[in-house]
């Protein structure tokens, strides 16, 4: 039983990228699907879709010159300690080369989207 599904998701993605796997199959949830869709839009993943025959989410990793686009992922907010930021406190990560993913009232957003929408929320993780 997984107590932190977001940490499980990002750990599986990071580990699969390091061993050059093409796809990752995860247990499905709406939250994981929303996070995967944001990562697809940002170019870290090629695609993410729910398998119709089972309740799994299939994610295809994106590679560039043999290297996975996901180099590192850092979980910020945890079940034991939630971290929240207002949009005034959000700053670009790694000079704009990394992304911070937020859970906001307007859905799962990146740092730039949250600033544009002027909405803060829970800091889920950082990815670069």
N, C-alpha and C positions, 0 to 999 in steps of 0.2 A: 504494500500500500504506500503510495506516494503522498507525503504530507505537503509538499510544495510543488505543484504542477508546473509553475513557471521555471523554477530552478531545474526541474527535470527536462523541460523543453530545451532550455539554452545549453545545458550540459550535453544532451544528446546531439544537438547541432554542432557544438564546438568539437566534440570527440569524433563525430563522423567526418568533419572537415579535415581533421588532423590525419585520419587514416584513408583519406581520399575516397570516401563512399559517395555514390551518386545520389541515393535516396535514403530517407529516414522515415520509418513508420512509427507513429505515436498514437496513444489513445486519444480519441477525439474529445474536444470540448469547444464551446463557442469562444472562450477566452484564447485558447491556443490558436484557433483558426484566425481570430482577429489579429493576434500578434504576428502570425505567419504572413497574413496579407499585407501588413505594414512592412515587414522585412522583404517581401517580394517587391513592393513599390519602391523601396530604397535600394534594391539591387543586390541584397545579400543572399536572396534565394531566387531560383528560377520560377518555381511554381509551388503551390500548396493547394491540395484538394482532398475532400473527404471521399474515402472509398465507399461505394454504394453497397457493396456486399457485406461490409462489416463496419463497426463504429471506430474506424481508425482514420488518422489524418496522415496523408502521404506528402512529404516535403522533398523537393528536389533542390539540392545545393547548387550554388553558382560558383564557377571556377574561372579564374583569369590567369593565363600563362601557367597552368598547372597548380596554382595556389588557390585555396579556398578564400572567398571574399570575407568570411568570418575568421578573423585572426584571434580575437579574444572577446570574451563576454564576462561582465562583472555584475553580479546580482546586488542590487542596492537595498531595496525594501524587502524584508523577510517576514514570515508569519510571526516571528517573535518581536520584530521591531519594524514598524511601518514608518516610511519617510515620505513626507509630503512637501511640495514646493509650489509657491504661487508663481504666476507667469513672470513677475518682475525679478524673481530669483533664478530664472533659468538662463544658463549661459552655454554657448557652443562648446562642444567637447573636442579635444585634440585639434584645435584650429579649424573645426568644421569637417574634419575627416571621419570623426566618429559620431554616433547618434546616441541620444538618451531616449528611452522609450517610457512614456507616461500612460497611466490609466486615468482618464479625465471624465467628466460628465458628458463630453462629446465623443467618447470612445477612446480607443487606443491611438495615441498620437506620438510623433517624434518631437524632439525639442523645438525644431523650427516651426512645425505645425502648431504646437501649443502656444508659442509666442505670437504667431499670426492670428490665431483664434482668441488670444488673450484669455487663456484658461490654464489653470494649474491643476495639479493632481498628485497621485501617488507615483513616485519614481520607481519603476519596475526594474530596469537594468540598463547598463551601458554596453554598447557593442561597437567594435572597430575591427 
